[in-house]
Amino acid sequence: MKTFVLGLDELSALAKEIDESLPDGGVVILEGDLASGKTSLTQAFAKYLGEEGPVTSPTFSLQQSYGEKLFHYDLYNKGLENFLSLGLLEELEKDGFHLIEWADESLREFLVSAGMPVLHIKIDKQDKKRVYTCIH
């Protein structure tokens, strides 16, 4: 477990940690309250990977892809059953990084039991910075 206390302009350090923790890609579960910075972290990671263009929350589209190696999901109020029924498990088999906002514990447990590499990042607000706790 690693902890980072970072401002928005310092997220490249955490992007590097994600890349090093999942050298062959995998799933990154982003846990945090509304407006905690889940999409901001995804934006920083996309920039770290060299992706250009806007990165926005897929709240209404459920999934967005950036390039060929970065996939972003928003499961707010969706849950594991809905995730599976929509066929998104197959999406996670694509090579690359899959950043998932609002995944519940049952999805994390399911992915780990299926042998998928998972990095869980908890985000807590702390004044103008955020505390990012990375759990492997």
DSSP file (Angstrom, degrees, kcal/mol; ACC not computed):
  #  RESIDUE AA STRUCTURE BP1 BP2  ACC     N-H-->O    O-->H-N    N-H-->O    O-->H-N    TCO  KAPPA ALPHA  PHI   PSI    X-CA   Y-CA   Z-CA
    1    1 A M              0   0    0      0, 0.0     2,-0.4     0, 0.0   134,-0.2   0.000 360.0 360.0 360.0 130.9    0.0    0.0    0.0
    2    2 A K  E     -A  134   0A   0    132,-1.7   132,-3.5     2,-0.0     2,-0.4  -0.949 360.0-154.4-124.2 146.9    1.3    3.4   -1.0
    3    3 A T  E     -A  133   0A   0     -2,-0.4     2,-0.4   130,-0.2   130,-0.2  -0.973   8.2-173.3-124.2 136.6   -0.1    6.8   -0.1
    4    4 A F  E     -A  132   0A   0    128,-2.5   128,-3.3    -2,-0.4     2,-0.6  -0.979  12.9-158.9-125.0 138.5    0.3   10.1   -2.0
    5    5 A V  E     +A  131   0A   0     -2,-0.4     2,-0.3   126,-0.2   126,-0.2  -0.959  36.4 159.7-115.4 110.1   -0.8   13.5   -0.9
    6    6 A L  E     -A  130   0A   0    124,-2.3   124,-2.5    -2,-0.6     2,-0.2  -0.936  38.6-136.3-137.8 150.3   -1.0   15.6   -4.2
    7    7 A G    >   -     0   0    0     -2,-0.3     3,-2.0   122,-0.2     4,-0.2  -0.500  46.8 -95.4 -90.5 171.6   -2.5   18.6   -5.7
    8    8 A L  G >  S+     0   0    0    120,-0.4     3,-0.9     1,-0.3   121,-0.1   0.824 125.7  55.1 -59.2 -32.1   -4.1   18.5   -9.2
    9    9 A D  G 3  S+     0   0    0      1,-0.2    -1,-0.3     2,-0.1     3,-0.2   0.436 104.7  55.5 -82.3   2.4   -0.8   19.7  -10.7
   10   10 A E  G X   +     0   0    0     -3,-2.0     3,-1.4     1,-0.1     4,-0.5   0.245  70.0 108.2-115.1  10.9    1.2   16.9   -9.1
   11   11 A L  T <>  +     0   0    0     -3,-0.9     4,-2.4     1,-0.3     3,-0.3   0.608  57.3  82.1 -71.2 -11.2   -0.8   13.9  -10.4
   12   12 A S  H 3> S+     0   0    0      1,-0.2     4,-2.2     2,-0.2    -1,-0.3   0.836  87.1  58.7 -62.6 -29.7    1.9   12.8  -12.8
   13   13 A A  H <> S+     0   0    0     -3,-1.4     4,-1.6     2,-0.2    -1,-0.2   0.896 109.0  43.3 -64.2 -39.5    3.6   11.1   -9.9
   14   14 A L  H  > S+     0   0    0     -4,-0.5     4,-2.3    -3,-0.3    -2,-0.2   0.857 109.7  56.5 -74.6 -35.1    0.5    9.0   -9.3
   15   15 A A  H  X S+     0   0    0     -4,-2.4     4,-2.2     1,-0.2    -2,-0.2   0.911 107.4  49.7 -60.0 -41.7    0.2    8.3  -13.1
   16   16 A K  H  X S+     0   0    0     -4,-2.2     4,-2.6     1,-0.2    -1,-0.2   0.898 108.1  53.5 -63.4 -40.6    3.7    6.9  -13.0
   17   17 A E  H  X S+     0   0    0     -4,-1.6     4,-2.4     2,-0.2    -2,-0.2   0.902 108.2  49.9 -61.1 -42.2    2.8    4.7  -10.0
   18   18 A I  H  X S+     0   0    0     -4,-2.3     4,-1.9     2,-0.2    -2,-0.2   0.944 111.9  47.9 -60.9 -48.1   -0.2    3.3  -11.9
   19   19 A D  H  < S+     0   0    0     -4,-2.2     6,-0.2     1,-0.2    -2,-0.2   0.895 115.4  44.4 -61.0 -42.0    2.0    2.5  -15.0
   20   20 A E  H  < S+     0   0    0     -4,-2.6    -1,-0.2     1,-0.2    -2,-0.2   0.825 112.5  51.8 -73.9 -31.4    4.6    0.9  -12.8
   21   21 A S  H  < S+     0   0    0     -4,-2.4    -2,-0.2     1,-0.3    -1,-0.2   0.797 121.7  31.9 -74.2 -28.5    2.1   -1.1  -10.7
   22   22 A L  S >< S+     0   0    0     -4,-1.9     3,-2.3    -5,-0.2    -1,-0.3  -0.600  70.1 167.4-127.0  69.3    0.4   -2.5  -13.8
   23   23 A P  T 3  S+     0   0    0      0, 0.0    -1,-0.1     0, 0.0     3,-0.1   0.753  83.1  39.5 -61.1 -24.4    3.2   -2.8  -16.4
   24   24 A D  T 3  S-     0   0    0      1,-0.4    72,-0.5    -3,-0.1     2,-0.1   0.188 122.2-103.9-106.0  15.6    1.1   -4.9  -18.7
   25   25 A G    <   +     0   0    0     -3,-2.3    -1,-0.4    -6,-0.2     2,-0.3  -0.251  53.5 154.8  86.4 178.5   -2.1   -2.9  -18.1
   26   26 A G  E     -b   97   0A   0     70,-1.6    72,-2.8    -3,-0.1     2,-0.4  -0.982  44.9 -40.0 153.8-161.1   -5.1   -3.9  -16.0
   27   27 A V  E     -bc  98 118A   0     90,-2.9    92,-2.7    -2,-0.3     2,-0.5  -0.841  37.4-166.1-106.1 133.2   -7.9   -2.5  -14.0
   28   28 A V  E     -bc  99 119A   0     70,-3.0    72,-3.1    -2,-0.4     2,-0.6  -0.970  10.2-155.5-117.2 114.9   -7.7    0.6  -11.8
   29   29 A I  E     -bc 100 120A   0     90,-2.5    92,-3.3    -2,-0.5     2,-0.6  -0.812   6.5-156.8 -92.4 123.5  -10.6    1.0   -9.5
   30   30 A L  E     -bc 101 121A   0     70,-3.1    72,-1.3    -2,-0.6     2,-0.5  -0.895  12.1-175.6-105.5 115.0  -11.1    4.7   -8.5
   31   31 A E  E     + c   0 122A   0     90,-2.9    92,-3.1    -2,-0.6     2,-0.3  -0.939  25.7 110.7-115.1 127.1  -13.0    5.1   -5.2
   32   32 A G  E     - c   0 123A   0     -2,-0.5    92,-0.1    90,-0.2     3,-0.1  -0.936  60.9 -82.7 179.6 162.5  -14.0    8.5   -3.8
   33   33 A D    >   -     0   0    0     90,-0.5     3,-1.6    -2,-0.3     5,-0.3  -0.101  68.9 -64.9 -66.6 171.6  -16.8   10.9   -3.1
   34   34 A L  T 3  S+     0   0    0      1,-0.3    -1,-0.2     2,-0.1     0, 0.0  -0.353 125.6  11.2 -55.1 137.7  -18.4   13.1   -5.7
   35   35 A A  T 3  S+     0   0    0     -3,-0.1    -1,-0.3     1,-0.1    -2,-0.1   0.738  87.6 128.8  62.7  26.3  -15.9   15.7   -6.9
   36   36 A S  S <  S-     0   0    0     -3,-1.6    -2,-0.1    -4,-0.1    -1,-0.1   0.687  85.0 -94.7 -83.7 -17.5  -13.0   13.9   -5.2
   37   37 A G  S  > S+     0   0    0     -4,-0.2     4,-2.2    -5,-0.1     5,-0.2   0.629  78.9 135.8 116.8  18.7  -10.9   13.9   -8.4
   38   38 A K  H  > S+     0   0    0     -5,-0.3     4,-1.8     1,-0.2     5,-0.1   0.943  83.1  40.4 -63.2 -47.9  -11.5   10.5  -10.1
   39   39 A T  H  > S+     0   0    0      2,-0.2     4,-2.5     1,-0.2    -1,-0.2   0.862 111.9  57.4 -70.0 -34.6  -11.9   12.0  -13.5
   40   40 A S  H  > S+     0   0    0      2,-0.2     4,-2.2     1,-0.2    -1,-0.2   0.897 106.8  49.1 -61.3 -39.7   -9.0   14.4  -12.9
   41   41 A L  H  X S+     0   0    0     -4,-2.2     4,-2.4     2,-0.2    -1,-0.2   0.904 109.8  51.2 -65.7 -40.6   -6.8   11.5  -12.1
   42   42 A T  H  X S+     0   0    0     -4,-1.8     4,-2.5     2,-0.2    -2,-0.2   0.902 109.2  51.3 -62.0 -40.5   -7.9    9.8  -15.4
   43   43 A Q  H  X S+     0   0    0     -4,-2.5     4,-2.2     1,-0.2    -2,-0.2   0.922 110.7  48.1 -61.0 -44.6   -7.1   13.0  -17.2
   44   44 A A  H  X S+     0   0    0     -4,-2.2     4,-2.3     1,-0.2    -2,-0.2   0.883 111.7  49.6 -64.8 -38.4   -3.6   13.1  -15.7
   45   45 A F  H  X S+     0   0    0     -4,-2.4     4,-2.1     2,-0.2    -1,-0.2   0.901 109.0  51.8 -68.5 -39.8   -3.0    9.4  -16.6
   46   46 A A  H  <>S+     0   0    0     -4,-2.5     5,-2.8     2,-0.2     4,-0.4   0.918 111.0  48.2 -60.4 -43.1   -4.2   10.0  -20.2
   47   47 A K  H ><5S+     0   0    0     -4,-2.2     3,-1.3     1,-0.2    -2,-0.2   0.913 108.7  53.9 -63.1 -42.5   -1.7   12.9  -20.4
   48   48 A Y  H 3<5S+     0   0    0     -4,-2.3    -1,-0.2     1,-0.3    -2,-0.2   0.871 108.0  50.5 -58.7 -38.3    1.0   10.6  -19.0
   49   49 A L  T 3<5S-     0   0    0     -4,-2.1    -1,-0.3    -5,-0.1    -2,-0.2   0.516 122.2-108.7 -79.0  -4.8    0.3    8.1  -21.7
   50   50 A G  T < 5 +     0   0    0     -3,-1.3     2,-0.3    -4,-0.4    -3,-0.2   0.602  65.6 152.6  88.7  11.8    0.6   10.8  -24.3
   51   51 A E      < -     0   0    0     -5,-2.8    -1,-0.3    -6,-0.2     2,-0.3  -0.600  27.4-158.7 -76.9 133.4   -3.1   10.9  -25.2
   52   52 A E        +     0   0    0     -2,-0.3    15,-0.1     2,-0.1    -1,-0.0  -0.743  46.2  51.5-108.5 160.0   -4.3   14.2  -26.5
   53   53 A G  S    S-     0   0    0     -2,-0.3     2,-0.1     2,-0.1    -2,-0.0  -0.281  93.8 -38.6 102.0 169.2   -7.7   15.6  -26.5
   54   54 A P        -     0   0    0      0, 0.0     2,-0.5     0, 0.0    -2,-0.1  -0.380  43.7-159.8 -72.2 142.4  -10.4   16.0  -23.8
   55   55 A V        +     0   0    0     -2,-0.1     2,-0.3    11,-0.0   -12,-0.1  -0.983  22.0 172.9-119.2 116.5  -11.0   13.4  -21.2
   56   56 A T        -     0   0    0     -2,-0.5    16,-0.0   -14,-0.1     8,-0.0  -0.807  40.0 -86.5-123.5 163.0  -14.4   13.7  -19.6
   57   57 A S        -     0   0    0     -2,-0.3     3,-0.4     1,-0.1     2,-0.3  -0.490  28.8-142.5 -69.2 133.0  -16.4   11.6  -17.2
   58   58 A P     >  +     0   0    0      0, 0.0     4,-2.6     0, 0.0    16,-0.4  -0.075  54.2 136.6 -86.0  37.3  -18.4    8.8  -18.9
   59   59 A T  T  4 S+     0   0    0     -2,-0.3    15,-0.1     1,-0.2    17,-0.0   0.880  79.2  26.7 -52.5 -45.3  -21.3    9.3  -16.6
   60   60 A F  T  4 S+     0   0    0     -3,-0.4    -1,-0.2     1,-0.1    -3,-0.0   0.703 126.4  45.5 -95.1 -20.7  -24.0    9.2  -19.3
   61   61 A S  T  4 S-     0   0    0     -4,-0.2     2,-1.4     1,-0.1    -2,-0.2   0.577  90.1-145.1 -96.8 -10.5  -22.1    7.0  -21.8
   62   62 A L  S  < S+     0   0    0     -4,-2.6    12,-1.9    12,-0.0     2,-0.3  -0.130  75.9  36.9  74.4 -39.4  -20.9    4.5  -19.2
   63   63 A Q  E     -D   73   0A   0     -2,-1.4     2,-0.3    10,-0.2    10,-0.2  -1.000  58.9-179.0-145.5 140.9  -17.6    4.0  -21.1
   64   64 A Q  E     -D   72   0A   0      8,-2.6     8,-3.1    -2,-0.3     2,-0.4  -0.993  14.4-149.0-135.1 146.0  -15.2    6.1  -23.1
   65   65 A S  E     -D   71   0A   0     -2,-0.3     2,-0.5     6,-0.2     6,-0.2  -0.904   4.7-165.1-114.1 143.0  -12.0    5.1  -24.9
   66   66 A Y  E >>  -D   70   0A   0      4,-3.2     4,-0.9    -2,-0.4     3,-0.6  -0.955  65.8 -38.3-126.9 109.7   -8.9    7.2  -25.4
   67   67 A G  T 34 S-     0   0    0     -2,-0.5   -16,-0.0     1,-0.2    -1,-0.0  -0.369  97.9 -58.3  68.3-154.7   -6.6    5.9  -28.0
   68   68 A E  T 34 S+     0   0    0      1,-0.1    -1,-0.2    -3,-0.1     3,-0.1   0.504 131.5  42.9-101.4  -5.8   -6.1    2.1  -28.1
   69   69 A K  T <4 S+     0   0    0     -3,-0.6    28,-3.3     1,-0.1     2,-0.5   0.366  96.1  73.6-126.2   5.3   -4.9    1.5  -24.6
   70   70 A L  E  <  +De  66  97A   0     -4,-0.9    -4,-3.2    26,-0.2     2,-0.4  -0.973  48.9 175.6-130.8 123.1   -7.0    3.7  -22.2
   71   71 A F  E     -De  65  98A   0     26,-2.8    28,-2.8    -2,-0.5     2,-0.4  -0.976   9.8-163.1-127.3 137.0  -10.6    2.9  -21.3
   72   72 A H  E     -De  64  99A   0     -8,-3.1    -8,-2.6    -2,-0.4     2,-0.3  -0.981   8.1-175.3-128.6 127.1  -12.7    4.9  -18.7
   73   73 A Y  E     -De  63 100A   0     26,-2.8    28,-2.7    -2,-0.4     2,-0.4  -0.902  15.1-160.1-124.1 149.1  -15.9    3.6  -17.1
   74   74 A D  E     + e   0 101A   0    -12,-1.9    28,-0.2   -16,-0.4    26,-0.1  -0.953  11.6 174.7-128.9 111.7  -18.4    5.2  -14.8
   75   75 A L    >>  +     0   0    0     26,-2.7     3,-2.9    -2,-0.4     4,-0.8   0.036  15.2 162.4-105.5  25.4  -20.6    2.7  -12.9
   76   76 A Y  T 34 S-     0   0    0      1,-0.3    -2,-0.1     2,-0.1    27,-0.1  -0.252  80.3 -10.2 -51.7 121.2  -22.4    5.2  -10.6
   77   77 A N  T 34 S+     0   0    0     25,-0.2    -1,-0.3     1,-0.1    25,-0.0   0.716 113.8 104.1  59.3  25.4  -25.5    3.3   -9.3
   78   78 A K  T <>  -     0   0    0     -3,-2.9     4,-0.7    24,-0.3    -2,-0.1   0.871  57.1-171.1-100.8 -50.6  -24.8    0.4  -11.8
   79   79 A G  H  X  -     0   0    0     -4,-0.8     4,-2.1    23,-0.3     5,-0.1   0.045  43.2 -66.0  79.2 168.9  -23.3   -2.4   -9.7
   80   80 A L  H  > S+     0   0    0      1,-0.2     4,-2.6     2,-0.2     5,-0.2   0.899 128.4  55.1 -61.9 -45.9  -21.8   -5.8  -10.7
   81   81 A E  H  > S+     0   0    0      1,-0.2     4,-2.6     2,-0.2    -1,-0.2   0.927 112.0  43.3 -56.8 -47.4  -25.0   -7.3  -12.1
   82   82 A N  H  X S+     0   0    0     -4,-0.7     4,-1.8     2,-0.2    -1,-0.2   0.894 111.2  55.6 -66.2 -39.9  -25.5   -4.4  -14.5
   83   83 A F  H  <>S+     0   0    0     -4,-2.1     5,-1.8     1,-0.2     6,-0.4   0.926 113.1  41.5 -57.3 -47.0  -21.8   -4.3  -15.4
   84   84 A L  H ><5S+     0   0    0     -4,-2.6     3,-1.6     1,-0.2    -2,-0.2   0.897 111.6  54.4 -69.3 -41.5  -21.9   -8.0  -16.4
   85   85 A S  H 3<5S+     0   0    0     -4,-2.6    -1,-0.2     1,-0.3    -2,-0.2   0.782 104.5  55.7 -66.6 -25.5  -25.3   -7.8  -18.2
   86   86 A L  T 3<5S-     0   0    0     -4,-1.8    -1,-0.3    -5,-0.2    -2,-0.2   0.467 114.8-116.7 -84.2  -1.5  -24.0   -4.9  -20.4
   87   87 A G  T X>5S+     0   0    0     -3,-1.6     4,-0.6    -4,-0.2     3,-0.5   0.705  72.1 136.3  77.5  19.6  -21.1   -7.1  -21.6
   88   88 A L  H 3>< +     0   0    0     -5,-1.8     4,-1.3     1,-0.2    -4,-0.2   0.703  56.6  72.8 -76.8 -17.4  -18.5   -4.9  -20.0
   89   89 A L  H 34 S+     0   0    0     -6,-0.4     3,-0.4     1,-0.2     4,-0.4   0.911  95.3  53.4 -60.2 -40.0  -16.5   -7.8  -18.6
   90   90 A E  H X4 S+     0   0    0     -3,-0.5     3,-1.2     1,-0.2     4,-0.3   0.844 101.9  59.4 -62.8 -33.1  -15.4   -8.6  -22.2
   91   91 A E  H >< S+     0   0    0     -4,-0.6     3,-1.7     1,-0.3    -1,-0.2   0.867  97.2  60.3 -62.0 -35.9  -14.2   -5.0  -22.5
   92   92 A L  T 3< S+     0   0    0     -4,-1.3    -1,-0.3    -3,-0.4    -2,-0.2   0.633  92.2  67.9 -69.6 -12.5  -11.8   -5.5  -19.6
   93   93 A E  T <  S+     0   0    0     -3,-1.2    -1,-0.3    -4,-0.4    -2,-0.2   0.589  77.9 103.9 -82.2 -10.0  -10.1   -8.3  -21.6
   94   94 A K  S <  S-     0   0    0     -3,-1.7     2,-0.1    -4,-0.3    -3,-0.0  -0.447  86.3-100.8 -69.0 144.1   -8.8   -5.7  -24.1
   95   95 A D  S    S+     0   0    0     -2,-0.1     2,-0.3   -70,-0.1   -70,-0.1  -0.406  84.3  50.3 -62.2 139.2   -5.1   -4.8  -23.7
   96   96 A G  S    S-     0   0    0    -72,-0.5   -70,-1.6    -2,-0.1     2,-0.5  -0.856  93.5 -42.6 133.1-165.3   -4.6   -1.5  -21.9
   97   97 A F  E     -be  26  70A   0    -28,-3.3   -26,-2.8    -2,-0.3     2,-0.6  -0.893  40.5-163.4-108.3 131.8   -5.6    0.3  -18.8
   98   98 A H  E     -be  27  71A   0    -72,-2.8   -70,-3.0    -2,-0.5     2,-0.6  -0.927   5.1-167.0-118.7 104.2   -9.2    0.2  -17.6
   99   99 A L  E     -be  28  72A   0    -28,-2.8   -26,-2.8    -2,-0.6     2,-0.5  -0.828   8.1-166.8 -96.1 122.5  -10.0    3.0  -15.1
  100  100 A I  E     -be  29  73A   0    -72,-3.1   -70,-3.1    -2,-0.6     3,-0.5  -0.937   6.8-159.1-119.0 118.8  -13.4    2.4  -13.4
  101  101 A E  E    S+be  30  74A   0    -28,-2.7   -26,-2.7    -2,-0.5   -70,-0.1  -0.738  76.9  11.5 -90.1 143.0  -15.2    5.0  -11.3
  102  102 A W  S    S+     0   0    0    -72,-1.3   -23,-0.3    -2,-0.3   -24,-0.3   0.734  79.5 160.8  66.2  27.0  -17.8    3.9   -8.7
  103  103 A A        -     0   0    0     -3,-0.5    -1,-0.2   -73,-0.4     2,-0.1  -0.584  32.4-135.0 -73.0 140.3  -17.0    0.2   -8.8
  104  104 A D    >>  -     0   0    0     -2,-0.2     4,-1.8     1,-0.1     3,-0.7  -0.446  24.3 -99.9 -92.7 172.6  -18.3   -1.6   -5.8
  105  105 A E  H 3> S+     0   0    0      1,-0.2     4,-2.7     2,-0.2     5,-0.2   0.831 119.7  60.6 -61.3 -34.2  -16.4   -4.1   -3.7
  106  106 A S  H 3> S+     0   0    0      1,-0.2     4,-2.1     2,-0.2    -1,-0.2   0.869 104.9  48.8 -64.9 -34.7  -18.2   -7.1   -5.4
  107  107 A L  H <> S+     0   0    0     -3,-0.7     4,-2.7     2,-0.2     5,-0.2   0.927 111.1  49.7 -68.8 -43.8  -16.7   -6.0   -8.7
  108  108 A R  H  X S+     0   0    0     -4,-1.8     4,-2.4     1,-0.2     5,-0.2   0.945 112.9  46.7 -59.0 -47.9  -13.2   -5.7   -7.3
  109  109 A E  H  X S+     0   0    0     -4,-2.7     4,-2.5     1,-0.2    -1,-0.2   0.897 112.0  51.4 -61.2 -40.9  -13.5   -9.2   -5.7
  110  110 A F  H  X S+     0   0    0     -4,-2.1     4,-1.5    -5,-0.2    -1,-0.2   0.928 111.1  47.1 -61.8 -46.5  -14.9  -10.7   -8.9
  111  111 A L  H  <>S+     0   0    0     -4,-2.7     5,-2.4     2,-0.2    -2,-0.2   0.902 112.8  48.7 -64.6 -41.9  -12.0   -9.2  -11.0
  112  112 A V  H ><5S+     0   0    0     -4,-2.4     3,-1.6     1,-0.2    -1,-0.2   0.921 110.9  50.3 -64.0 -43.6   -9.4  -10.4   -8.5
  113  113 A S  H 3<5S+     0   0    0     -4,-2.5    -1,-0.2     1,-0.3    -2,-0.2   0.781 106.2  56.9 -66.8 -24.7  -10.9  -13.9   -8.4
  114  114 A A  T 3<5S-     0   0    0     -4,-1.5    -1,-0.3    -5,-0.2    -2,-0.2   0.443 120.6-111.1 -83.6   0.1  -10.8  -13.9  -12.2
  115  115 A G  T < 5 +     0   0    0     -3,-1.6    -3,-0.2     1,-0.3    -2,-0.1   0.637  66.2 148.9  83.0  14.5   -7.1  -13.3  -12.1
  116  116 A M      < -     0   0    0     -5,-2.4     2,-0.4    -6,-0.2    -1,-0.3  -0.618  54.9-111.2 -81.9 140.5   -7.2   -9.8  -13.5
  117  117 A P        -     0   0    0      0, 0.0   -90,-2.9     0, 0.0     2,-0.4  -0.582  44.1-174.5 -70.7 125.2   -4.5   -7.4  -12.3
  118  118 A V  E     -c   27   0A   0     -2,-0.4     2,-0.5    18,-0.3   -90,-0.2  -0.980  20.7-171.2-129.5 132.6   -6.3   -4.8  -10.2
  119  119 A L  E     -c   28   0A   0    -92,-2.7   -90,-2.5    -2,-0.4     2,-0.5  -0.994  14.4-156.5-117.7 125.3   -5.0   -1.6   -8.5
  120  120 A H  E     -cF  29 135A   0     15,-2.9    15,-3.3    -2,-0.5     2,-0.5  -0.899   7.4-168.9-105.4 124.2   -7.5    0.0   -6.1
  121  121 A I  E     -cF  30 134A   0    -92,-3.3   -90,-2.9    -2,-0.5     2,-0.4  -0.953   4.5-161.2-118.6 116.3   -7.1    3.8   -5.5
  122  122 A K  E     -cF  31 133A   0     11,-2.6    11,-2.6    -2,-0.5     2,-0.5  -0.809   9.7-157.5 -93.4 133.8   -9.0    5.4   -2.6
  123  123 A I  E     +cF  32 132A   0    -92,-3.1   -90,-0.5    -2,-0.4     2,-0.4  -0.956  12.5 178.8-118.4 124.9   -9.3    9.2   -2.9
  124  124 A D  E     - F   0 131A   0      7,-2.3     7,-3.2    -2,-0.5     2,-0.2  -0.973  28.7-118.8-124.2 140.0   -9.9   11.4    0.1
  125  125 A K  E     + F   0 130A   0     -2,-0.4     2,-0.2     5,-0.2     5,-0.2  -0.524  29.1 176.2 -75.8 141.4  -10.2   15.2    0.1
  126  126 A Q  E >   - F   0 129A   0      3,-2.6     3,-2.4     1,-0.3     2,-0.2  -0.732  60.0 -70.0-146.2  93.0   -7.7   17.1    2.2
  127  127 A D  T 3  S-     0   0    0      1,-0.3    -1,-0.3    -2,-0.2     0, 0.0  -0.400 114.3 -17.2  55.8-123.7   -8.0   20.9    1.8
  128  128 A K  T 3  S+     0   0    0     -2,-0.2  -120,-0.4    -3,-0.1    -1,-0.3   0.463 133.6  64.3 -89.9  -1.3   -6.8   21.7   -1.7
  129  129 A K  E <  S- F   0 126A   0     -3,-2.4    -3,-2.6  -122,-0.1     2,-0.3  -0.584  74.3-131.6-112.0 177.1   -5.0   18.4   -2.1
  130  130 A R  E     -AF   6 125A   0   -124,-2.5  -124,-2.3    -5,-0.2     2,-0.6  -0.962   9.4-134.5-129.2 148.6   -6.1   14.8   -2.2
  131  131 A V  E     -AF   5 124A   0     -7,-3.2    -7,-2.3    -2,-0.3     2,-0.6  -0.924  22.3-165.2-102.1 119.5   -4.9   11.7   -0.4
  132  132 A Y  E     -AF   4 123A   0   -128,-3.3  -128,-2.5    -2,-0.6     2,-0.6  -0.929   2.6-167.4-109.3 116.7   -4.5    8.8   -2.8
  133  133 A T  E     -AF   3 122A   0    -11,-2.6   -11,-2.6    -2,-0.6     2,-0.6  -0.925   7.8-155.9-107.6 117.5   -4.2    5.4   -1.2
  134  134 A C  E     -AF   2 121A   0   -132,-3.5  -132,-1.7    -2,-0.6     2,-0.5  -0.827  10.8-173.9 -97.9 121.8   -3.0    2.7   -3.6
  135  135 A I  E       F   0 120A   0    -15,-3.3   -15,-2.9    -2,-0.6    -2,-0.0  -0.968 360.0 360.0-119.8 124.3   -4.0   -0.9   -2.7
  136  136 A H              0   0    0     -2,-0.5   -18,-0.3   -17,-0.2    -1,-0.1   0.429 360.0 360.0 -92.7 360.0   -2.7   -3.8   -4.7
